[in-house]
Amino acid sequence: MTDKAIAFHLPAGLDAEVNGALEDWRSNGKVERLWRGDATLWSNTDEAKWLGWLGIAGDQLARIEHLNSIADAIDLPVPSQKYTFGVVKAAQARSDFQVLAQ
């Protein structure tokens, strides 16, 4: 993998509009408000029902033991490989990835 930067350029008018919107979000704490589920960032009509996805990571972390038990019970094959995800997990636990090269 190489360290190549990705560059893009917007037309001047659009560039100014995008930069203005970014500055508005920065200076008015809108990112924090978004993560709090603040529907007033938009029209404050029905947007609140669209923001539930923001908590999905925390919801899933609260269930991590259950999810791990499911993953342990179902040892699926890794696509295009001779081993399963269980083998990968065991190799990670031992810091022994040679088994995956065999």
C-alpha positions in Angstrom: 0.0 0.0 0.0 1.3 3.5 -0.8 0.7 6.8 0.9 -1.1 8.7 -1.9 -3.2 11.6 -1.0 -6.6 11.9 -2.6 -7.3 15.3 -3.9 -10.5 16.8 -5.3 -11.6 20.2 -6.5 -15.0 21.7 -6.6 -16.1 24.5 -8.9 -15.5 27.9 -7.2 -19.1 28.7 -6.4 -19.8 25.2 -5.0 -16.5 25.2 -3.1 -17.4 28.4 -1.3 -20.9 27.0 -0.4 -19.5 23.7 0.9 -16.8 25.5 2.9 -19.4 27.9 4.3 -21.6 24.9 5.4 -18.6 23.2 7.0 -17.7 26.3 8.9 -21.3 26.7 10.1 -21.3 23.1 11.4 -17.9 23.7 13.1 -18.7 27.0 14.7 -22.2 26.1 15.8 -21.4 22.7 17.3 -23.7 20.9 14.9 -21.7 17.7 14.9 -22.2 17.3 18.6 -25.8 18.2 18.2 -26.2 15.5 15.5 -24.7 12.9 17.8 -27.2 13.9 20.5 -30.0 13.3 18.1 -31.0 17.0 17.7 -33.7 17.0 15.0 -33.7 20.8 15.1 -30.7 20.7 12.8 -33.2 20.3 10.0 -36.9 21.1 10.0 -37.7 19.5 13.4 -40.7 17.7 12.0 -40.1 14.0 11.7 -36.3 13.9 11.5 -36.0 12.5 15.1 -37.3 9.1 13.8 -34.4 9.0 11.3 -31.6 9.5 13.9 -31.9 6.2 15.7 -29.0 4.7 13.8 -26.6 7.1 15.6 -26.7 4.8 18.7 -26.2 1.5 16.9 -22.5 1.2 18.0 -23.4 1.7 21.6 -26.4 -0.6 21.4 -24.3 -3.4 19.9 -21.4 -2.9 22.4 -24.0 -3.3 25.2 -24.7 -6.8 23.7 -21.1 -7.8 22.9 -21.1 -10.9 25.1 -24.2 -12.2 23.4 -22.9 -11.4 19.9 -19.6 -13.1 20.8 -21.5 -16.2 21.9 -23.3 -16.4 18.6 -20.0 -15.9 16.7 -18.4 -18.7 18.7 -21.3 -21.1 18.1 -21.3 -20.6 14.3 -17.8 -21.1 12.9 -18.2 -19.9 9.3 -15.6 -20.4 6.6 -13.6 -17.4 5.4 -14.6 -16.9 1.7 -11.9 -18.2 -0.7 -9.8 -19.7 2.1 -9.2 -23.1 3.6 -9.9 -21.9 7.2 -12.8 -20.6 9.2 -13.3 -17.4 11.2 -12.8 -19.5 14.4 -9.3 -20.3 13.2 -8.6 -16.6 12.5 -9.8 -15.7 16.0 -7.7 -18.4 17.6 -4.6 -17.2 15.6 -5.3 -13.6 16.7 -5.5 -14.7 20.4 -2.1 -16.5 20.1 -0.6 -13.8 17.8 0.2 -16.7 15.5 -0.7 -16.0 12.0 1.5 -18.7 10.4 -1.4 -21.1 10.6 -3.3 -18.9 8.1 -0.4 -19.1 5.6 -0.6 -22.9 5.5 
